Amino acid sequence: MEWQPDEQGLQQVLQLLKDSQSPNTVTQRAVQQKLEQLNQFPDFNNYLIFVLTRLRTEDEPTRSLSGLILKNNVKAHYQNFPQGVADFVKQECLNNIGDPSPLIRATIGILITTIASKGELQTWPELLPQLCNLLNSEDYNTCEGSFGALQKICEDSSELLDSDALNRPLNIMIPKFLQFFKHCSPKIRSHAIACVNQFIIGRAQALMDNIDTFIESLFALAADEDSEVRKNVCRALVMLLEVRIDRLIPHMHSIIQYMLQRTQDPDENVALEACEFWLTLAEQPICKEMLSGHLVQLIPILVNGMKYSEIDIILLKGDVEEDEAVPDSDQDIKPRFHKSRTVTLQHEGGEDEEDEDIEDDDDDDDDTLSDWNLRKCSAAALDVLANVFRDELLPHLLPLLKGLLFHPDWVIKESGILVLGAIAEGCMQGMIPYLPELIPHLIQCLCDKKALVRSIACWTLSRYAHWVVSQPPDSYLKPLMTELLKRILDGNKRVQEAACSAFATLEEEACTELVPYLSFILDTLVFAFGKYQHKNLLILYDAIGTLADSVGHHLNQPEYIQKLMPPLIAKWNELKDEDKDLFPLLECLSSVATALQSGFLPYCEPVYQRCVTLVQKTLAQAMMYNQHPDQYEAPDKDFMIVALDLLSGLAEGLGAHVEQLVARSNIMTLLFQCMQDTMPEVRQSSFALLGDLTKACFLHVKPCIAEFMPILGLNLNPEFISVCNNATWAIGEISMQMGAEMQPYVGMVLPNLVEIINRPNTPKTLLENTAITIGRLGYVCPQEVAPQLQHFIRPWCTSLRNIRDNEEKDSAFRGICVMIGVNPAGVVQDFIFFCDAVASWVNPKDDLRDMFYKILHGFKDQVGEENWQQFSEQFPPLLKERLSACYGV
């Protein structure tokens, strides 16, 4: 007997569906309660499917809503559906997939894929065969509905479909889909391609077996009149380029011709999919040979795609020039992520090169359109192609650029400035001859009457900051800085933001070159404090923090401190402990404290106290949450991480002055808890702070060492690179303070350190810190560490040869020398590496130089003149020269 609804029950359900479409929140709350009550009745879900599939007298939105509520029930508790209800729902779906209404078909499709992804693909064996069968229906609606459902299943369960669990249905499905590429309905052609597209990236075997048919079928659809079909064809070719470029190479010439056309498609969604092709091709090794002959066509197309569309300009309020008084809404502000402290070493050859995760430079400033669009994709493609072709790109670009950059229409001029910024990285060498003329023109564009031109000029100039700083300061740096500072005080918020970001980049490049202008810079940044709305204030903190990092102790002048600190402290007092705006402010203060050193003393007490409070509050909240997760919310641990990092900044900046603050607080107890936190970033920041406190006031750390060392040993796990790195560094700092008393702890840490230094693919920073710490342990406990010498000497030497002369390197090399004294046999096999490491010193202290001298001459005397000659024949000429000049060997 088939299930039939009870009339009164049906009216109740319909009333509920009507109410749930009401905008009134009170009604909404009542609906939620009523839903929870009705879900107690096992056959409530029968009513929902009945309204969706059978109640054709009701309006479509109500029927669809009934299906969506059912979908949520399936998601939440399908496993509790009685068998009869589950069967009724499944049967109704399959019987009505061809409903005349596109909305109802789509809703049934969503319901089917939701049931399927609840593990039902295995227990609903007739689903796929029936849907595939229904594709053959003469009735368009049935065919389209089934395809819609199949497309959703392919999207949600592509891996399962290609596994043995289901007896490999793709062997039937993929050839079936390919037949429909020729169907007379564009909607169905589009579904068919979209279904097959789900299996490209995973390289499903059934697709690989039919790859040539697939590619031929795509080519046959190249000129399709339907834009959705063209979009799916482009998407397929872009993915094939990643996984099966071998099958495309024979046709590459015609594919490129096709993509050149499609990148100019009148439908922007098609153009965007096609434009991705150039981005993907640029990552392939064959890019250069395949594209060389086509640059002459491609470059103008990409450049043309970089103009703002009319709709962009409306969305960006491009005609609103002054909006600085308009407050920001919360959704304007992207969430910020704090990057925890990682301890790194200075390298030879200029600045610290720790930019392993370069942030993406290419968010030229249309952030409000943060969704990917043709302009952004074209700019990104030009950027990657500039990196592939370098200066070979310029003959195709320069003739265009001139026309763009001086064009009377601001939209075209703006796109030219974007082009110039996009190629900055790849074509820098070839651009140098033109920069003396272009940079002044761009600086002039900073005063353009259109805000969108001023903001893009900020970004492009920041991309050439490195060159600007390399020239005499009066030529470009000074005029650029003067204009950028004016733009920081622009009346338009987008320009303020672009100028602040550009200025931060300029600060990083210019470093101490900025010292003569500090007073002027600070006046501007402090004035912006009173002017900025919420979102740009956060970027301003970053510009101030970067300034402090760049000029360092030069900031420590009473006049500068007087300008900078009062507004920062005022903000600090204004913000509540639970306000996320504390993150960027704490980061900024951390940089300022490190730069000001003793100059920060008058401000340190309240800042220190508050950081300790933030850590304490977060730990307490985490404890309550762990005990009663139903009653308390989980804390946002970022507050604790940022606070720990600012405490590190204080310890580093104030040095011994931090001692009284530590003495009057329970920070060591808190640190003991933080070091055992489940979240790696918390541990990472606690070990950084432990190391900084060890350097600044060891007398407070020493009583805790017996408790701390086992935890440090446990965290020497390279799975969490940054945690491991900071723990390693802290152990080295502790060794230097403990001296011989470190002896009981060597066994807890040394085996892990030796294992890490010998691991393949260990990141450079971690290798360097591990080598320094092994050297320092050996310096204070040579008898314990020296027996292991032959197990680490070779990687030890190679990882420290590129580090600048500094205190850390000094103590580590003393350790190695002492250990060689204890166990000279441990170094014999790898002595050439030791020689190379010694030669990397520019000027070691006299007593260290003597240690090197004794070891080198000792080895030479030991093996005898003739053997030494043979041995030193293997040296590269430069090494030979240095050793002979510095040590006479």
WODA-V805526 format. One record per residue. N is the residue number from 0. RES is the residue in one small letter. PSI is psi in radians with two decimals (NA if undefined). D_LAST is the distance of its C-alpha to the last C-alpha in whole Angstrom. Layout:
BEGIN
[[N/RES/PSI/D_LAST] [N/RES/PSI/D_LAST]]
END
This chain:
BEGIN
[[0/m/2.09/102] [1/e/2.54/99] [2/w/2.40/98] [3/q/2.45/100] [4/p/2.66/100] [5/d/2.30/102] [6/e/-0.76/104] [7/q/-0.74/103] [8/g/-0.73/99] [9/l/-0.75/99] [10/q/-0.67/100] [11/q/-0.81/98] [12/v/-0.76/95] [13/l/-0.70/96] [14/q/-0.74/97] [15/l/-0.75/93] [16/l/-0.67/92] [17/k/-0.81/94] [18/d/-0.63/92] [19/s/-0.17/89] [20/q/0.04/89] [21/s/2.48/90] [22/p/-0.17/88] [23/n/2.24/89] [24/t/-0.58/87] [25/v/-0.79/89] [26/t/-0.76/91] [27/q/-0.73/87] [28/r/-0.73/87] [29/a/-0.71/90] [30/v/-0.78/89] [31/q/-0.78/86] [32/q/-0.77/88] [33/k/-0.71/91] [34/l/-0.77/88] [35/e/-0.68/87] [36/q/-0.87/90] [37/l/-0.51/91] [38/n/-0.20/88] [39/q/-0.41/89] [40/f/2.16/92] [41/p/-0.60/91] [42/d/0.23/93] [43/f/-0.68/91] [44/n/-0.48/89] [45/n/-0.71/92] [46/y/-0.73/93] [47/l/-0.79/90] [48/i/-0.56/90] [49/f/-0.78/94] [50/v/-0.71/94] [51/l/-0.82/91] [52/t/-0.47/92] [53/r/-0.41/96] [54/l/1.21/97] [55/r/-0.14/97] [56/t/-0.39/100] [57/e/2.80/97] [58/d/2.69/95] [59/e/-0.80/92] [60/p/-0.65/89] [61/t/-0.76/91] [62/r/-0.75/91] [63/s/-0.74/87] [64/l/-0.69/86] [65/s/-0.72/88] [66/g/-0.63/86] [67/l/-0.60/83] [68/i/-0.72/84] [69/l/-0.73/84] [70/k/-0.75/81] [71/n/-0.64/79] [72/n/-0.71/81] [73/v/-0.79/80] [74/k/-0.79/76] [75/a/-0.81/77] [76/h/0.90/79] [77/y/-0.59/80] [78/q/-0.32/80] [79/n/-0.01/83] [80/f/2.33/85] [81/p/2.61/88] [82/q/-0.76/88] [83/g/-0.69/91] [84/v/-0.82/89] [85/a/-0.77/86] [86/d/-0.72/88] [87/f/-0.77/91] [88/v/-0.82/88] [89/k/-0.75/86] [90/q/-0.78/89] [91/e/-0.69/90] [92/c/-0.91/87] [93/l/-0.60/87] [94/n/-0.37/91] [95/n/0.25/90] [96/i/-0.34/87] [97/g/0.47/89] [98/d/2.48/91] [99/p/-0.37/92] [100/s/2.17/90] [101/p/-0.63/86] [102/l/-0.77/86] [103/i/-0.71/87] [104/r/-0.79/86] [105/a/-0.69/82] [106/t/-0.74/83] [107/i/-0.68/84] [108/g/-0.75/81] [109/i/-0.71/79] [110/l/-0.75/81] [111/i/-0.81/80] [112/t/-0.52/76] [113/t/-0.76/76] [114/i/-0.73/78] [115/a/-0.72/76] [116/s/-0.09/73] [117/k/0.50/74] [118/g/0.12/73] [119/e/-0.16/77] [120/l/-0.62/75] [121/q/-0.68/75] [122/t/0.17/79] [123/w/1.10/81] [124/p/-0.47/80] [125/e/-0.15/83] [126/l/-1.04/81] [127/l/-0.81/79] [128/p/-0.71/82] [129/q/-0.76/84] [130/l/-0.75/82] [131/c/-0.64/81] [132/n/-0.72/85] [133/l/-0.35/86] [134/l/-0.47/84] [135/n/-0.05/87] [136/s/2.51/90] [137/e/-0.37/92] [138/d/2.09/92] [139/y/-0.79/89] [140/n/-0.68/89] [141/t/-0.77/88] [142/c/-0.85/86] [143/e/-0.74/84] [144/g/-0.76/84] [145/s/-0.69/83] [146/f/-0.71/80] [147/g/-0.79/79] [148/a/-0.77/79] [149/l/-0.70/77] [150/q/-0.73/74] [151/k/-0.69/74] [152/i/-0.73/73] [153/c/-0.67/71] [154/e/-0.76/69] [155/d/-0.50/69] [156/s/0.60/69] [157/s/-0.65/67] [158/e/-0.75/64] [159/l/-0.67/67] [160/l/-0.45/69] [161/d/0.42/66] [162/s/2.94/66] [163/d/-0.32/68] [164/a/-0.58/70] [165/l/0.26/72] [166/n/0.63/73] [167/r/1.12/71] [168/p/-0.36/73] [169/l/-0.45/71] [170/n/-0.52/72] [171/i/-0.71/76] [172/m/-0.76/75] [173/i/-0.84/72] [174/p/-0.62/75] [175/k/-0.85/78] [176/f/-0.73/76] [177/l/-0.56/75] [178/q/-0.54/78] [179/f/-0.02/79] [180/f/-0.40/77] [181/k/0.11/80] [182/h/2.64/82] [183/c/-0.31/85] [184/s/2.20/84] [185/p/-0.60/81] [186/k/-0.69/81] [187/i/-0.68/80] [188/r/-0.75/78] [189/s/-0.77/76] [190/h/-0.78/76] [191/a/-0.80/75] [192/i/-0.76/72] [193/a/-0.66/71] [194/c/-0.87/72] [195/v/-0.63/69] [196/n/-0.48/67] [197/q/-0.32/66] [198/f/0.09/65] [199/i/-0.95/62] [200/i/-0.63/59] [201/g/0.01/60] [202/r/0.84/60] [203/a/2.36/63] [204/q/-0.73/64] [205/a/-0.56/67] [206/l/-0.72/66] [207/m/-0.61/63] [208/d/-0.41/66] [209/n/0.39/68] [210/i/-0.69/66] [211/d/-0.70/67] [212/t/-0.76/70] [213/f/-0.85/69] [214/i/-0.74/67] [215/e/-0.75/70] [216/s/-0.64/73] [217/l/-0.80/70] [218/f/-0.65/70] [219/a/-0.44/74] [220/l/0.10/74] [221/a/-0.69/72] [222/a/0.37/75] [223/d/2.50/77] [224/e/-0.20/79] [225/d/2.25/78] [226/s/-0.56/75] [227/e/-0.68/75] [228/v/-0.82/74] [229/r/-0.68/72] [230/k/-0.77/70] [231/n/-0.57/70] [232/v/-0.82/69] [233/c/-0.77/66] [234/r/-0.72/65] [235/a/-0.79/65] [236/l/-0.64/63] [237/v/-0.73/60] [238/m/-0.67/60] [239/l/-0.57/60] [240/l/-0.59/57] [241/e/-0.72/55] [242/v/-0.45/56] [243/r/0.88/57] [244/i/-0.49/56] [245/d/-0.64/56] [246/r/-0.33/60] [247/l/-0.47/60] [248/i/-0.78/58] [249/p/-0.47/61] [250/h/0.17/63] [251/m/-0.65/60] [252/h/-0.84/62] [253/s/-0.53/65] [254/i/-0.74/64] [255/i/-0.75/62] [256/q/-0.76/65] [257/y/-0.81/67] [258/m/-0.55/64] [259/l/-0.73/64] [260/q/-0.83/68] [261/r/-0.53/68] [262/t/-0.27/66] [263/q/0.32/68] [264/d/2.46/71] [265/p/-0.44/74] [266/d/2.04/73] [267/e/-0.50/70] [268/n/-0.63/70] [269/v/-0.80/69] [270/a/-0.69/67] [271/l/-0.80/65] [272/e/-0.72/64] [273/a/-0.63/64] [274/c/-0.52/61] [275/e/-0.45/59] [276/f/-0.74/59] [277/w/-0.63/56] [278/l/-0.76/54] [279/t/-0.70/54] [280/l/-0.63/53] [281/a/-0.39/51] [282/e/-0.13/49] [283/q/2.46/49] [284/p/-0.49/47] [285/i/0.04/49] [286/c/-0.83/51] [287/k/-0.86/49] [288/e/-0.56/51] [289/m/-0.59/54] [290/l/-0.31/55] [291/s/-0.86/53] [292/g/-0.19/57] [293/h/-0.05/59] [294/l/-0.63/57] [295/v/-0.53/59] [296/q/-0.70/62] [297/l/-0.79/60] [298/i/-0.84/58] [299/p/-0.57/62] [300/i/-0.79/63] [301/l/-0.78/60] [302/v/-0.70/61] [303/n/-0.58/64] [304/g/-0.16/64] [305/m/-0.01/62] [306/k/2.59/65] [307/y/2.41/67] [308/s/2.88/70] [309/e/-0.65/73] [310/i/-0.64/73] [311/d/-0.80/70] [312/i/-0.65/71] [313/i/-0.80/74] [314/l/-0.59/72] [315/l/0.06/69] [316/k/0.83/72] [317/g/-0.31/71] [318/d/-0.04/74] [319/v/1.97/73] [320/e/-0.71/71] [321/e/2.06/72] [322/d/0.33/71] [323/e/-0.31/69] [324/a/-0.10/72] [325/v/2.12/73] [326/p/2.67/71] [327/d/2.55/69] [328/s/2.77/71] [329/d/-0.57/69] [330/q/-0.11/68] [331/d/-0.33/66] [332/i/2.00/63] [333/k/2.59/61] [334/p/2.54/60] [335/r/2.55/56] [336/f/2.27/53] [337/h/2.35/51] [338/k/1.95/47] [339/s/2.80/46] [340/r/2.31/43] [341/t/2.29/40] [342/v/2.17/36] [343/t/2.94/34] [344/l/2.73/30] [345/q/2.44/29] [346/h/2.82/27] [347/e/2.68/25] [348/g/1.11/27] [349/g/-2.57/30] [350/e/2.91/33] [351/d/2.14/33] [352/e/0.69/33] [353/e/0.91/35] [354/d/0.95/38] [355/e/-0.54/39] [356/d/1.37/42] [357/i/2.29/43] [358/e/2.72/47] [359/d/2.02/49] [360/d/-0.31/49] [361/d/0.33/52] [362/d/1.21/55] [363/d/2.81/56] [364/d/0.41/59] [365/d/1.14/62] [366/d/-0.54/61] [367/t/-0.38/65] [368/l/0.83/65] [369/s/-0.21/62] [370/d/2.56/64] [371/w/2.32/62] [372/n/3.12/64] [373/l/-0.68/64] [374/r/-0.86/62] [375/k/-0.71/59] [376/c/-0.72/59] [377/s/-0.72/59] [378/a/-0.73/56] [379/a/-0.67/54] [380/a/-0.74/55] [381/l/-0.70/54] [382/d/-0.87/51] [383/v/-0.62/49] [384/l/-0.61/50] [385/a/-0.61/48] [386/n/-0.43/45] [387/v/-0.87/46] [388/f/-0.23/47] [389/r/-2.31/45] [390/d/-0.19/46] [391/e/-0.25/49] [392/l/-0.47/51] [393/l/-0.68/52] [394/p/-0.50/54] [395/h/-0.35/56] [396/l/-0.75/56] [397/l/-0.76/56] [398/p/-0.62/60] [399/l/-0.73/61] [400/l/-0.77/59] [401/k/-0.81/60] [402/g/-0.61/64] [403/l/-0.85/63] [404/l/-0.46/61] [405/f/0.33/64] [406/h/2.47/67] [407/p/-0.47/70] [408/d/2.13/71] [409/w/-0.55/68] [410/v/-0.68/68] [411/i/-0.74/66] [412/k/-0.74/64] [413/e/-0.73/63] [414/s/-0.57/62] [415/g/-0.68/60] [416/i/-0.65/58] [417/l/-0.74/57] [418/v/-0.81/56] [419/l/-0.68/54] [420/g/-0.66/52] [421/a/-0.60/52] [422/i/-0.02/50] [423/a/-0.74/48] [424/e/-0.85/45] [425/g/-0.65/45] [426/c/0.33/46] [427/m/-0.85/44] [428/q/-0.87/42] [429/g/-0.35/46] [430/m/-0.35/47] [431/i/-0.77/45] [432/p/-0.44/47] [433/y/-0.25/51] [434/l/-0.64/49] [435/p/-0.44/50] [436/e/-0.64/54] [437/l/-0.71/54] [438/i/-0.81/53] [439/p/-0.63/55] [440/h/-0.74/58] [441/l/-0.67/57] [442/i/-0.62/57] [443/q/-0.66/60] [444/c/-0.33/61] [445/l/-0.31/60] [446/c/0.19/64] [447/d/2.71/66] [448/k/-0.30/69] [449/k/2.25/68] [450/a/-0.66/66] [451/l/-0.45/65] [452/v/-0.74/63] [453/r/-0.71/62] [454/s/-0.67/60] [455/i/-0.54/59] [456/a/-0.64/57] [457/c/-0.84/56] [458/w/-0.82/54] [459/t/-0.72/53] [460/l/-0.64/52] [461/s/-0.49/49] [462/r/-0.33/48] [463/y/0.24/47] [464/a/-0.65/46] [465/h/-0.76/42] [466/w/-0.75/43] [467/v/-0.77/45] [468/v/-0.42/42] [469/s/-0.16/40] [470/q/2.88/43] [471/p/2.35/44] [472/p/-0.60/46] [473/d/-0.41/49] [474/s/-0.93/49] [475/y/-0.66/49] [476/l/-0.81/48] [477/k/-0.88/51] [478/p/-0.65/54] [479/l/-0.79/53] [480/m/-0.73/52] [481/t/-0.80/55] [482/e/-0.70/57] [483/l/-0.67/56] [484/l/-0.61/57] [485/k/-0.66/60] [486/r/-0.50/60] [487/i/-0.49/59] [488/l/0.39/63] [489/d/2.77/64] [490/g/-0.12/68] [491/n/2.30/67] [492/k/-0.65/65] [493/r/-0.66/63] [494/v/-0.72/62] [495/q/-0.80/61] [496/e/-0.81/59] [497/a/-0.68/57] [498/a/-0.72/56] [499/c/-0.76/55] [500/s/-0.73/53] [501/a/-0.67/52] [502/f/-0.66/51] [503/a/-0.69/49] [504/t/-0.73/47] [505/l/-0.71/46] [506/e/-0.77/45] [507/e/-0.65/42] [508/e/-0.71/41] [509/a/-0.51/42] [510/c/-2.13/41] [511/t/-0.16/40] [512/e/-0.36/42] [513/l/-0.22/45] [514/v/-0.75/45] [515/p/-0.39/47] [516/y/0.18/50] [517/l/-0.72/50] [518/s/-0.80/53] [519/f/-0.76/55] [520/i/-0.82/53] [521/l/-0.68/54] [522/d/-0.78/58] [523/t/-0.86/58] [524/l/-0.67/57] [525/v/-0.62/59] [526/f/-0.64/62] [527/a/-0.51/62] [528/f/-0.74/62] [529/g/-0.20/66] [530/k/-0.52/66] [531/y/2.55/65] [532/q/3.13/66] [533/h/-0.94/65] [534/k/-0.77/63] [535/n/-0.42/61] [536/l/-0.69/60] [537/l/-0.61/58] [538/i/-0.55/56] [539/l/-0.72/56] [540/y/-0.71/54] [541/d/-0.73/52] [542/a/-0.63/51] [543/i/-0.73/51] [544/g/-0.74/49] [545/t/-0.65/46] [546/l/-0.80/47] [547/a/-0.76/46] [548/d/-0.62/43] [549/s/-0.67/42] [550/v/-0.23/42] [551/g/-2.36/41] [552/h/-0.24/42] [553/h/-0.31/43] [554/l/-0.29/46] [555/n/1.15/47] [556/q/2.38/49] [557/p/-0.68/53] [558/e/-0.73/54] [559/y/-0.74/53] [560/i/-0.68/53] [561/q/-0.61/57] [562/k/-0.81/57] [563/l/-0.75/55] [564/m/-0.73/56] [565/p/-0.81/60] [566/p/-0.62/61] [567/l/-0.78/58] [568/i/-0.60/59] [569/a/-0.78/63] [570/k/-0.74/62] [571/w/-0.71/60] [572/n/-0.43/64] [573/e/-0.57/66] [574/l/2.42/64] [575/k/2.81/65] [576/d/-0.42/63] [577/e/0.19/64] [578/d/2.17/64] [579/k/-0.28/61] [580/d/-0.23/60] [581/l/-0.55/58] [582/f/-1.07/55] [583/p/-0.54/54] [584/l/-0.72/55] [585/l/-0.72/53] [586/e/-0.76/50] [587/c/-0.81/51] [588/l/-0.57/51] [589/s/-0.78/48] [590/s/-0.72/46] [591/v/-0.74/48] [592/a/-0.73/47] [593/t/-0.66/43] [594/a/-0.74/44] [595/l/-0.41/46] [596/q/-2.17/44] [597/s/-0.35/47] [598/g/-0.30/49] [599/f/-0.15/50] [600/l/-0.80/51] [601/p/-0.34/55] [602/y/-0.09/55] [603/c/-0.56/53] [604/e/-1.02/56] [605/p/-0.61/58] [606/v/-0.79/56] [607/y/-0.86/54] [608/q/-0.77/57] [609/r/-0.65/58] [610/c/-0.77/55] [611/v/-0.72/56] [612/t/-0.75/59] [613/l/-0.74/58] [614/v/-0.78/56] [615/q/-0.79/59] [616/k/-0.80/62] [617/t/-0.74/60] [618/l/-0.72/59] [619/a/-0.76/63] [620/q/-0.65/64] [621/a/-0.64/62] [622/m/-0.78/63] [623/m/-0.70/67] [624/y/-0.74/66] [625/n/-0.59/65] [626/q/-0.66/68] [627/h/1.28/70] [628/p/-0.40/69] [629/d/-0.42/73] [630/q/-0.46/73] [631/y/2.71/70] [632/e/2.65/68] [633/a/2.43/64] [634/p/2.78/62] [635/d/1.82/60] [636/k/-0.19/57] [637/d/-0.58/55] [638/f/-0.76/57] [639/m/-0.69/55] [640/i/-0.80/51] [641/v/-0.65/52] [642/a/-0.75/52] [643/l/-0.70/49] [644/d/-0.63/47] [645/l/-0.65/49] [646/l/-0.68/48] [647/s/-0.77/45] [648/g/-0.72/45] [649/l/-0.79/47] [650/a/-0.69/44] [651/e/-0.73/41] [652/g/-0.76/43] [653/l/-0.31/45] [654/g/-2.28/42] [655/a/-0.39/43] [656/h/-0.27/47] [657/v/-0.19/48] [658/e/-0.82/48] [659/q/-0.65/52] [660/l/-0.76/52] [661/v/-0.71/51] [662/a/-0.63/53] [663/r/0.24/56] [664/s/2.95/56] [665/n/0.56/56] [666/i/-0.61/53] [667/m/-0.66/51] [668/t/-0.75/54] [669/l/-0.71/54] [670/l/-0.65/50] [671/f/-0.68/51] [672/q/-0.76/53] [673/c/-0.64/51] [674/m/-0.27/48] [675/q/0.23/51] [676/d/2.67/53] [677/t/-0.35/53] [678/m/2.13/52] [679/p/-0.70/48] [680/e/-0.55/48] [681/v/-0.78/50] [682/r/-0.73/47] [683/q/-0.84/44] [684/s/-0.55/46] [685/s/-0.66/46] [686/f/-0.58/43] [687/a/-0.77/41] [688/l/-0.72/44] [689/l/-0.78/43] [690/g/-0.74/39] [691/d/-0.65/40] [692/l/-0.59/43] [693/t/-0.72/40] [694/k/-0.62/38] [695/a/-0.73/41] [696/c/1.29/43] [697/f/-0.41/42] [698/l/-0.43/45] [699/h/-0.35/47] [700/v/-0.62/45] [701/k/-0.77/44] [702/p/-0.34/47] [703/c/-0.11/47] [704/i/-0.74/44] [705/a/-0.61/46] [706/e/-0.61/48] [707/f/-0.65/45] [708/m/-0.77/42] [709/p/-0.61/44] [710/i/-0.72/45] [711/l/-0.74/42] [712/g/-0.73/41] [713/l/-0.46/44] [714/n/0.13/43] [715/l/1.09/39] [716/n/1.89/41] [717/p/-0.01/39] [718/e/-0.63/43] [719/f/1.55/43] [720/i/-0.92/40] [721/s/-0.58/41] [722/v/-0.86/42] [723/c/-0.74/39] [724/n/-0.85/37] [725/n/-0.61/38] [726/a/-0.73/39] [727/t/-0.81/35] [728/w/-0.76/34] [729/a/-0.69/37] [730/i/-0.70/36] [731/g/-0.76/32] [732/e/-0.71/34] [733/i/-0.72/36] [734/s/-0.78/33] [735/m/-0.55/32] [736/q/-0.62/35] [737/m/-0.54/36] [738/g/-2.45/33] [739/a/-0.39/34] [740/e/-0.07/37] [741/m/-0.26/36] [742/q/-0.79/36] [743/p/-0.29/39] [744/y/-0.16/39] [745/v/-0.75/35] [746/g/-0.45/37] [747/m/-0.47/39] [748/v/-0.53/37] [749/l/-0.81/33] [750/p/-0.72/35] [751/n/-0.70/36] [752/l/-0.72/33] [753/v/-0.66/31] [754/e/-0.75/33] [755/i/-0.71/33] [756/i/-0.32/30] [757/n/-0.01/30] [758/r/2.39/33] [759/p/2.67/33] [760/n/0.38/35] [761/t/2.33/34] [762/p/2.59/34] [763/k/-0.83/31] [764/t/-0.75/32] [765/l/-0.69/33] [766/l/-0.79/30] [767/e/-0.82/28] [768/n/-0.61/30] [769/t/-0.76/30] [770/a/-0.80/26] [771/i/-0.79/26] [772/t/-0.69/29] [773/i/-0.75/28] [774/g/-0.74/25] [775/r/-0.69/27] [776/l/-0.74/29] [777/g/-0.51/26] [778/y/-0.72/26] [779/v/-0.42/29] [780/c/1.07/30] [781/p/-0.64/27] [782/q/-0.58/29] [783/e/-0.61/31] [784/v/-0.62/28] [785/a/-0.64/25] [786/p/-0.40/27] [787/q/-0.02/27] [788/l/-0.85/24] [789/q/-0.28/23] [790/h/-0.24/27] [791/f/-0.10/25] [792/i/-0.68/21] [793/r/-0.99/21] [794/p/-0.51/24] [795/w/-0.85/23] [796/c/-0.75/19] [797/t/-0.53/21] [798/s/-0.32/24] [799/l/0.02/22] [800/r/-0.35/19] [801/n/0.12/22] [802/i/2.47/24] [803/r/2.70/23] [804/d/2.20/22] [805/n/3.12/25] [806/e/-0.76/26] [807/e/-0.75/27] [808/k/-0.68/23] [809/d/-0.90/22] [810/s/-0.63/24] [811/a/-0.72/23] [812/f/-0.60/19] [813/r/-0.73/20] [814/g/-0.79/22] [815/i/-0.75/20] [816/c/-0.76/17] [817/v/-0.73/21] [818/m/-0.65/22] [819/i/-0.63/18] [820/g/-0.67/19] [821/v/-0.66/23] [822/n/1.24/22] [823/p/-0.51/18] [824/a/-0.46/20] [825/g/-0.29/21] [826/v/-0.20/18] [827/v/-0.84/17] [828/q/-0.56/19] [829/d/0.52/17] [830/f/-0.53/14] [831/i/-0.59/13] [832/f/-0.64/15] [833/f/-0.75/14] [834/c/-0.78/10] [835/d/-0.73/13] [836/a/-0.69/15] [837/v/-0.72/12] [838/a/-0.26/12] [839/s/-0.16/16] [840/w/2.35/16] [841/v/-1.02/17] [842/n/1.65/17] [843/p/2.73/17] [844/k/2.70/19] [845/d/-0.79/17] [846/d/-0.52/18] [847/l/-0.72/17] [848/r/-0.71/13] [849/d/-0.71/13] [850/m/-0.78/14] [851/f/-0.80/11] [852/y/-0.83/9] [853/k/-0.76/11] [854/i/-0.79/11] [855/l/-0.83/7] [856/h/-0.61/7] [857/g/-0.78/11] [858/f/-0.76/10] [859/k/-0.76/8] [860/d/-0.64/10] [861/q/-0.79/13] [862/v/-0.29/13] [863/g/2.68/12] [864/e/-0.81/10] [865/e/-0.82/13] [866/n/-0.68/13] [867/w/-0.74/9] [868/q/-0.85/10] [869/q/-0.77/13] [870/f/-0.79/12] [871/s/-0.14/9] [872/e/-0.49/12] [873/q/-0.21/14] [874/f/2.44/12] [875/p/2.60/14] [876/p/-0.73/13] [877/l/-0.71/13] [878/l/-0.76/11] [879/k/-0.84/8] [880/e/-0.86/9] [881/r/-0.78/9] [882/l/-0.67/6] [883/s/-0.69/5] [884/a/-0.74/8] [885/c/-0.57/8] [886/y/0.05/6] [887/g/0.62/4] [888/v/NA/0]]
END
